[in-house]
Amino acid sequence: MATDLTRTILAVDDDTEALGVIESALRGRYGSEYEVICSGSPGEALEVQAGLEDEGRQLVLAIVAQELSEMSGTDLLASIRQAHPHSKLGLTMDWGAWLDKGIAETVRESMAIGVTDFYVYKPGVSPDERFHNMVTSALLDWSREQRTVPDVIRVIGESWSGRAYELRETLQRCVAPHTFSLAESEEGRALLAGVEPGTPLPLLILPDGRVLGDPTNREIAEADGSAIGIEFDDFDVVIVGAGPAGLSAAVYGASEGLRTLVIDEGGVGGQAISSSMIRNYLGFPGGVTGSRLAELAYEQAWSFRTSFSFMTHVNSLSRGENRYLLELPDDRMIQTRSVILATGASWRRLDIPALDELTGAGVFYGGATTESHAMADQDVYVVGGANSAGQAALHLARYARQVTLVIRADSLDAGMSHYLVRAVEANPAIKVRLRTEVVGGAGECRLQQLTLLNREDGSTEEVPADGLFILVGAKPHTEWMPEELSRSRNGFLLTGDNLSRDAFPQSRMPQSLETSLPGVFAAGDVRYGAIRRVASAVGEGSIAIQQVHQYLGPDSQSRPVAAGEAAEAGRSSG
């Protein structure tokens, strides 16, 4: 979406006095950077929003009173959502409105199906910071989604696939806001006009103006600070993986005095960053994106002096004398008293050669939040029946002309949370095909069609498709781990009661998250039997730290790391 349009906030309330207070609050706080339009009737508001983009305006936020004379606020927002799918929409309510059961149920339903993003009480005594907190949060979320925040990285490539796609994946894993332009596009040519001729593609233009031509991941890490060296080589606990489980373990470990290091071959977030909106995570009634949750968790862990090393991986894990040894790619050896393996899992490939060749060129594994802008007015397919697939479909539906959710199961309820099922079924832009598989596809340079198999009668159908997002199955990242670590048939780490009697070489019983190597724990999706939910991974990360304490014994409550000792060494841009 163009960024040179006038950014507009629309407020609607037919209570003249209340609208005056809202208008004063909005103009006073946001008037210098946003156009504020206030309307006293739903009909007038519909006319205003209908002509905004034709007049060079962009509706960023609409806040509407729930109780209106002509129609309900939720009905008005539903109309606005159809015309402005990317806008943030909120309801303003009088204090005590929840006492009306009808209003309460209507608002809950509106939020459940994605018509309303948030609700807020009408502003009271000025300045009403509670009101402004909700409005500012909505504006920030919009800016992040539309890639208009100041720290956006520009990626320019010759094609959608290949190294250009790898760079976008790398930035996505680092929760780094970025955009992509083809070199031959109008926007691409404009960006390249300011770049020294001969700079190899693909290239990155950083927020500070620096240009990296066909950079390695290491060069990206050095440019944004992610590759800051590890100051120490002896830790109480090393956490491999910076997804929800690893970040949770980092917060609890460092806050309880353990000298803590997190290593990840990408950045923060793991698979959670592909979740465009998590609405059932505790403490976020309006929902939170996976990338934002990961970013906040990283900042929290860093504030407790956790050390981080991103865009690097562990070559090997072995036992030394009273320590475990982790070898890094630069031949550096890290010593640690305990290890938490939170390496997660990746999306399973469909093993269709024609589609593999189009990876990054219309075919994506996860990553709906990154590629959604390129799907504007396109026909998109999402494969998967779990929450991540439902979240991806809902997010893509704000951009694509049509989203088709392809599921092998007999119903959405088989693998998806109830709140997501309701939202998917209520969205007119989403079509669901049950008992169906993607078995083929084709395209010249970019995806153009898919072959769908009807599992009931065995028939196949060719359908036009501009995008395919695959969020099925899981392959654990355990290939590099030592053979002594017991695994399931599919490669997941066995822990606790799932270990055989002779797999754990100790007189004691293993703890519930302890692997076959004493003092090495597994948390999150890499663990056999784990519940694939963000909250579950976070819980396992905290439990793993408690079990680390038990393993280390009475001396586990190590001295806190002195101020300055690890802070600068551990920080990265995330």
C-alpha positions in Angstrom: 0.0 0.0 0.0 1.3 3.5 -0.8 2.9 5.3 2.0 2.5 8.8 0.6 -1.3 9.0 1.3 -2.7 11.2 4.0 -3.1 8.9 7.1 -6.6 9.3 8.5 -8.3 8.5 11.8 -12.0 8.3 11.7 -14.2 8.6 14.8 -17.9 8.1 14.9 -20.4 8.8 17.6 -23.9 10.4 17.4 -23.6 11.7 21.0 -22.4 15.2 20.2 -20.8 15.8 23.6 -19.0 12.4 23.6 -17.8 13.0 20.1 -16.4 16.4 21.0 -14.4 14.9 23.8 -13.0 12.1 21.5 -12.2 14.7 18.8 -10.3 16.9 21.3 -8.3 13.9 22.6 -7.4 12.7 19.1 -6.5 16.0 17.6 -4.5 17.0 20.7 -2.4 13.9 20.7 -2.3 12.8 17.0 -3.4 15.8 14.9 0.1 16.9 13.8 0.7 13.6 12.0 -2.8 12.2 11.2 -5.9 13.7 9.7 -8.7 13.3 12.2 -12.2 13.1 10.8 -15.2 13.0 13.2 -18.7 12.0 12.1 -22.0 12.3 14.0 -23.8 9.6 12.1 -23.1 6.1 10.6 -24.5 7.1 7.2 -22.2 10.1 7.0 -19.2 7.9 8.2 -19.9 5.4 5.4 -19.9 8.1 2.8 -16.6 9.5 4.2 -14.8 6.2 4.3 -16.0 5.2 0.8 -14.2 8.1 -0.8 -11.0 8.2 1.3 -8.5 6.5 -1.0 -9.9 8.2 -4.1 -9.1 11.5 -2.3 -5.6 10.4 -1.5 -6.3 9.4 2.0 -5.6 6.1 3.8 -7.8 4.9 6.7 -5.4 3.9 9.4 -7.8 3.7 12.3 -11.6 3.9 12.9 -13.1 4.1 16.4 -16.8 3.8 16.5 -19.3 4.0 19.4 -21.1 0.7 19.9 -24.5 2.4 20.7 -25.6 4.4 17.6 -29.1 5.4 16.6 -29.0 4.2 12.9 -27.1 1.0 13.4 -24.8 -0.7 15.9 -21.1 0.1 16.0 -20.2 -3.5 15.2 -22.3 -3.4 12.0 -20.7 -0.2 11.0 -17.3 -1.6 11.5 -18.2 -4.7 9.5 -18.9 -2.4 6.5 -15.7 -0.5 7.0 -13.7 -3.7 7.3 -14.9 -4.8 3.8 -13.8 -1.6 2.2 -10.6 -1.1 4.3 -9.3 -4.6 5.3 -5.9 -3.3 6.5 -7.3 -0.6 8.9 -7.4 -1.0 12.6 -11.0 -1.0 14.0 -12.1 -0.3 17.5 -15.2 0.2 19.5 -15.7 3.0 22.1 -18.0 2.2 25.0 -19.4 3.9 28.0 -18.1 2.8 31.4 -20.4 0.0 32.7 -21.6 -1.0 29.2 -20.5 -4.6 30.0 -23.5 -4.8 32.4 -25.7 -5.0 29.3 -25.5 -8.7 28.4 -26.6 -8.0 24.8 -23.9 -5.4 24.2 -21.3 -7.6 25.9 -22.1 -10.6 23.7 -22.2 -8.6 20.5 -18.8 -7.1 21.2 -17.3 -10.5 22.1 -18.7 -12.0 18.9 -17.4 -9.1 16.8 -13.9 -9.6 18.2 -14.0 -13.4 17.8 -14.7 -13.2 14.1 -12.2 -10.4 13.5 -14.5 -7.5 12.7 -13.3 -5.6 15.8 -9.7 -5.3 16.8 -10.1 -3.8 20.2 -12.5 -1.9 22.5 -11.8 1.1 24.7 -13.8 3.2 27.1 -14.6 6.7 25.9 -12.0 9.2 27.1 -12.7 10.9 30.4 -10.7 13.5 32.3 -7.9 14.8 30.0 -5.4 13.4 29.4 -6.9 9.9 29.5 -3.8 7.8 29.1 -5.8 4.6 29.1 -7.6 5.7 26.0 -4.4 6.9 24.3 -2.6 3.7 25.2 -5.1 1.7 23.2 -5.1 4.1 20.3 -1.3 4.3 20.1 -1.0 0.5 20.3 -3.4 0.2 17.3 -1.4 2.8 15.3 1.8 1.0 16.1 0.4 -2.4 15.0 -0.8 -0.8 11.8 2.6 0.7 11.1 4.3 -2.7 11.7 1.9 -4.5 9.4 2.2 -2.0 6.6 6.0 -1.8 6.9 6.0 1.9 7.6 7.9 1.9 10.8 11.3 3.8 10.6 13.5 0.7 10.8 12.3 -1.1 7.6 14.9 -2.8 5.5 14.5 -2.7 1.7 15.3 -5.9 -0.2 15.7 -5.7 -4.0 16.2 -8.8 -6.1 16.0 -10.0 -9.7 13.4 -12.7 -8.8 11.1 -13.7 -6.0 13.0 -17.0 -5.5 16.6 -18.0 -4.8 18.8 -15.9 -2.7 16.3 -13.1 -2.5 13.8 -15.4 -0.8 16.5 -16.7 1.5 17.3 -13.1 2.6 13.6 -12.4 3.3 13.4 -15.6 5.3 16.5 -14.6 7.3 15.0 -11.1 8.1 11.7 -12.7 9.0 13.4 -15.0 11.5 15.1 -11.9 13.0 11.7 -10.1 13.3 13.2 -7.4 11.1 10.5 -5.3 9.3 11.3 -5.4 5.6 9.9 -5.0 2.1 10.8 -6.6 -1.2 10.9 -5.2 -4.7 11.8 -6.7 -8.0 14.7 -4.8 -9.6 12.7 -4.2 -12.8 9.6 -2.9 -11.0 9.0 0.9 -10.7 9.7 0.8 -7.0 12.8 -1.3 -7.5 14.3 1.0 -10.1 13.6 4.0 -7.9 15.5 2.4 -5.0 18.4 1.3 -7.2 18.8 4.8 -8.5 20.5 5.7 -5.3 22.8 2.7 -5.3 26.3 2.5 -6.7 26.2 0.9 -10.1 27.5 -2.7 -10.2 26.4 -3.5 -6.7 25.4 -7.2 -6.9 21.8 -8.3 -6.4 20.0 -9.2 -4.3 20.8 -6.2 -2.1 19.6 -4.8 1.2 19.2 -1.1 1.9 19.4 -0.6 5.7 17.5 2.0 7.6 20.7 4.1 8.1 21.3 4.1 4.3 24.0 1.5 4.1 23.8 -0.9 1.2 24.7 -4.6 1.4 25.2 -6.3 -2.0 24.3 -10.0 -2.0 25.3 -10.3 1.7 25.8 -13.4 3.7 23.8 -14.0 6.8 26.9 -13.3 8.9 27.3 -9.9 7.1 23.6 -9.1 7.9 24.2 -10.0 11.5 27.3 -7.8 11.8 25.4 -4.9 10.1 22.5 -4.9 12.6 24.4 -6.0 15.7 23.1 -9.6 15.9 26.6 -11.0 15.6 28.1 -9.3 18.7 30.6 -11.8 20.1 30.0 -13.9 23.2 32.1 -12.4 26.0 32.1 -15.5 28.2 32.7 -19.1 27.4 31.4 -20.7 30.6 27.7 -20.6 31.4 25.2 -22.1 33.9 22.8 -22.8 31.1 23.0 -22.6 27.3 19.7 -22.5 25.5 19.7 -23.6 21.9 16.8 -22.0 20.1 15.1 -18.6 20.5 11.5 -19.6 20.0 8.8 -19.2 22.7 10.3 -22.0 24.8 13.9 -20.8 24.5 13.0 -17.2 25.3 10.8 -18.2 28.3 13.8 -20.3 29.6 16.1 -17.3 29.1 13.8 -14.9 31.0 13.4 -17.3 34.0 17.0 -18.5 33.9 18.7 -15.0 33.8 16.2 -13.5 36.2 17.0 -16.2 38.8 20.7 -15.6 38.6 21.9 -18.2 36.1 24.5 -17.0 33.7 22.5 -17.7 30.5 23.3 -17.8 26.8 20.8 -18.2 23.9 22.1 -19.4 20.5 19.9 -19.4 17.4 20.7 -19.9 13.7 18.1 -17.3 12.8 16.7 -14.7 15.2 13.9 -14.7 17.8 10.5 -16.2 17.6 10.8 -19.6 15.9 7.6 -20.8 14.2 5.6 -18.4 16.4 6.6 -15.5 14.1 4.4 -17.0 11.4 1.3 -16.4 13.6 -0.2 -13.2 12.3 -2.5 -12.9 15.3 -2.7 -14.9 18.5 -6.0 -14.1 20.2 -6.0 -16.6 23.0 -2.6 -15.8 24.6 -2.9 -14.8 28.3 -2.7 -11.1 28.9 -3.4 -9.9 25.4 -7.2 -9.5 25.1 -6.9 -7.8 21.7 -4.5 -10.4 20.4 -0.8 -10.2 19.7 1.2 -11.1 16.6 3.8 -13.9 17.0 6.6 -11.5 16.0 5.6 -8.8 18.5 5.4 -11.4 21.3 8.8 -12.7 20.4 10.2 -9.2 20.3 8.9 -8.3 23.7 10.2 -11.6 25.2 13.6 -10.9 23.7 13.7 -7.5 25.3 12.6 -8.9 28.6 15.3 -11.6 28.6 18.0 -9.1 27.5 17.0 -6.8 30.4 17.9 -9.6 32.8 21.3 -9.9 31.1 20.8 -12.9 29.0 23.6 -13.2 26.3 22.4 -13.8 22.8 24.2 -15.1 19.7 22.0 -15.0 16.5 22.7 -16.2 13.0 25.0 -18.9 14.3 24.4 -22.6 15.0 25.8 -25.3 17.2 28.0 -27.8 15.3 28.1 -30.4 18.1 27.2 -31.1 21.7 29.5 -33.3 23.8 30.3 -34.1 27.4 33.4 -32.7 29.1 34.6 -32.9 32.7 31.7 -31.5 34.8 30.6 -29.5 31.8 28.9 -29.8 28.4 30.8 -28.5 25.4 29.1 -26.8 22.5 31.2 -26.2 19.4 30.3 -23.2 17.3 31.1 -22.7 13.5 34.2 -20.6 14.3 35.7 -23.5 16.3 34.9 -21.7 19.5 34.0 -24.0 22.4 31.3 -22.9 24.9 31.2 -24.6 28.3 28.0 -24.9 30.3 26.7 -26.7 33.3 23.4 -27.5 31.7 21.7 -27.3 28.3 18.1 -26.6 27.2 17.4 -27.7 23.6 14.5 -25.6 22.3 15.3 -25.9 18.6 11.7 -26.3 17.6 10.5 -27.8 14.3 10.1 -26.6 10.7 7.1 -27.0 8.4 7.0 -30.3 6.5 7.7 -30.2 2.8 5.1 -31.5 0.4 7.7 -33.3 -1.6 6.3 -32.1 -4.9 9.3 -31.3 -7.2 7.4 -28.8 -9.3 6.4 -26.8 -6.2 9.8 -27.1 -4.6 11.2 -25.3 -7.7 8.8 -22.4 -7.0 9.7 -21.9 -3.4 9.8 -18.2 -2.8 8.1 -17.6 -6.1 4.5 -18.0 -5.0 5.2 -21.1 -2.8 6.0 -20.4 0.9 6.4 -22.5 4.0 4.9 -20.4 6.8 5.7 -16.8 6.5 2.2 -15.4 5.7 3.1 -12.2 7.6 6.1 -11.5 5.4 4.6 -12.2 1.9 1.0 -11.1 2.5 1.5 -7.7 0.8 2.5 -9.4 -2.4 -0.8 -11.3 -2.4 -3.0 -8.2 -2.8 -5.9 -9.0 -5.1 -4.6 -12.6 -5.7 -6.0 -16.1 -5.4 -4.2 -17.7 -2.5 -4.3 -21.2 -1.0 -3.3 -22.2 2.5 -2.5 -25.8 3.4 -3.0 -27.0 7.0 -5.6 -27.6 9.6 -4.0 -26.3 12.8 -4.1 -22.9 14.4 -1.1 -21.5 12.4 -3.0 -22.2 9.1 -6.2 -20.6 10.4 -4.3 -17.5 11.5 -2.5 -17.3 8.2 -5.7 -17.6 6.2 -7.3 -14.8 8.2 -4.3 -12.6 7.8 -4.1 -13.2 4.1 -7.8 -12.6 3.6 -7.1 -8.9 4.3 -5.0 -8.7 1.2 -6.0 -11.5 -1.2 -9.0 -11.6 -3.5 -9.8 -15.1 -2.3 -8.2 -17.4 0.2 -8.8 -21.2 0.1 -8.0 -23.2 3.1 -7.1 -26.8 2.1 -7.5 -29.4 4.8 -7.1 -33.2 4.8 -9.4 -33.7 7.8 -13.2 -33.9 7.8 -13.7 -30.7 9.7 -12.0 -27.5 10.9 -12.6 -28.5 14.5 -10.3 -31.5 14.1 -7.2 -29.4 14.7 -8.1 -25.8 15.1 -9.2 -23.8 18.2 -12.8 -22.9 18.3 -12.3 -19.1 18.2 -10.4 -19.5 14.9 -12.9 -21.9 13.4 -15.6 -19.2 14.0 -13.5 -16.5 12.5 -12.6 -18.5 9.4 -16.2 -19.5 8.8 -17.4 -16.0 9.3 -14.9 -14.5 6.8 -16.5 -14.2 3.3 -13.0 -14.0 1.6 -12.1 -17.5 2.9 -13.3 -20.7 1.3 -12.6 -24.1 3.0 -12.0 -27.3 1.2 -12.2 -30.3 3.5 -10.8 -33.8 2.7 -8.5 -32.3 0.1 -4.8 -32.3 -0.7 -2.4 -30.4 -2.9 -0.7 -33.0 -5.1 0.8 -30.8 -7.9 1.4 -27.4 -9.3 3.0 -25.5 -12.1 4.1 -22.1 -13.3 6.7 -20.2 -15.4 9.0 -18.4 -13.0 6.1 -18.0 -10.5 3.3 -20.2 -9.3 0.3 -20.2 -11.6 -1.8 -23.3 -10.9 -2.3 -26.1 -8.4 -3.6 -29.6 -8.6 -6.0 -30.6 -5.9 -7.0 -34.2 -4.9 -10.4 -35.0 -3.6 -9.8 -37.6 -0.9 -13.4 -38.8 -1.0 -13.7 -39.9 -4.7 -10.0 -39.7 -5.9 -10.7 -37.0 -8.5 -8.3 -34.2 -9.3 -8.8 -30.6 -10.3 -6.6 -27.9 -11.8 -7.1 -24.5 -10.2 -5.4 -21.1 -10.9 -3.3 -20.0 -7.9 -1.0 -17.0 -7.3 0.2 -18.1 -3.8 0.5 -21.2 -1.8 1.3 -21.1 2.0 2.1 -24.5 3.5 1.7 -25.0 7.3 1.5 -28.7 7.9 3.3 -31.2 10.0 6.6 -30.7 11.7 10.2 -31.8 11.3 12.3 -31.4 14.5 15.7 -29.7 14.3 17.7 -32.5 15.8 20.0 -33.7 13.0 23.1 -32.1 14.5 22.6 -33.6 18.0 24.6 -36.5 19.4 23.5 -40.0 19.0 23.3 -40.4 22.8 20.1 -38.3 22.8 17.2 -40.7 22.5 14.7 -39.8 19.8 11.3 -40.9 18.6 10.8 -42.5 15.2 10.2 -39.1 13.7 13.2 -37.5 15.4 11.6 -35.7 18.3 13.6 -35.8 21.6 12.4 -38.2 24.2 12.2 -37.0 27.8 11.1 -38.1 31.3 8.8 -41.1 31.3 9.1 -41.6 27.6 12.8 -42.7 28.0 13.4 -46.4 28.3 14.9 -47.7 31.6 18.4 -48.2 30.1 18.4 -44.9 28.1 19.1 -42.8 31.2 22.5 -43.6 32.8 21.7 -42.5 36.3 20.5 -44.2 39.5 17.8 -41.5 39.8 14.8 -41.1 37.5 15.0 -38.4 34.8 13.0 -35.2 35.3 10.0 -34.7 33.1 11.8 -32.5 30.5 15.2 -34.2 30.9 16.6 -36.1 27.9 18.8 -39.2 28.0 21.8 -37.0 28.7 21.6 -35.9 32.4 21.5 -32.1 32.6 20.3 -31.7 29.0 16.6 -30.7 28.8 14.2 -30.3 25.9 11.4 -27.8 25.7 8.8 -26.8 23.1 8.1 -28.4 19.7 11.4 -30.3 19.5 10.2 -32.5 22.4 8.2 -35.7 21.8 4.6 -35.3 23.1 4.8 -31.5 23.4 1.5 -29.6 22.9 2.0 -27.3 19.9 0.8 -24.1 21.4 2.8 -20.9 22.2 1.6 -20.9 25.8 2.6 -24.5 26.3 6.1 -23.8 24.9 6.4 -20.8 27.2 5.4 -23.0 30.2 7.9 -25.7 29.3 10.6 -23.1 29.1 9.9 -22.0 32.7 9.6 -25.6 33.9 12.9 -26.5 32.3 14.7 -23.8 34.3 13.3 -25.1 37.5 14.6 -28.6 36.6 17.9 -27.1 35.7 18.0 -25.7 39.3 17.2 -29.2 40.7 19.9 -30.7 38.5 22.6 -28.2 39.5 21.7 -28.6 43.2 22.1 -26.1 46.0 24.7 -24.0 44.2 22.3 -23.4 41.2 21.3 -20.0 42.5 24.4 -18.4 41.0 25.5 -14.8 41.7 23.7 -12.3 39.4 25.9 -11.2 36.6 27.4 -7.8 37.4 26.0 -4.8 35.6 27.8 -4.2 32.3 29.4 -7.7 32.4 27.1 -9.3 29.9 24.8 -6.6 28.8 26.6 -5.2 25.9 28.0 -8.6 24.9 24.5 -10.1 24.9 22.5 -7.5 23.1 21.4 -7.7 19.5 18.9 -5.9 17.4 16.6 -8.9 17.4 
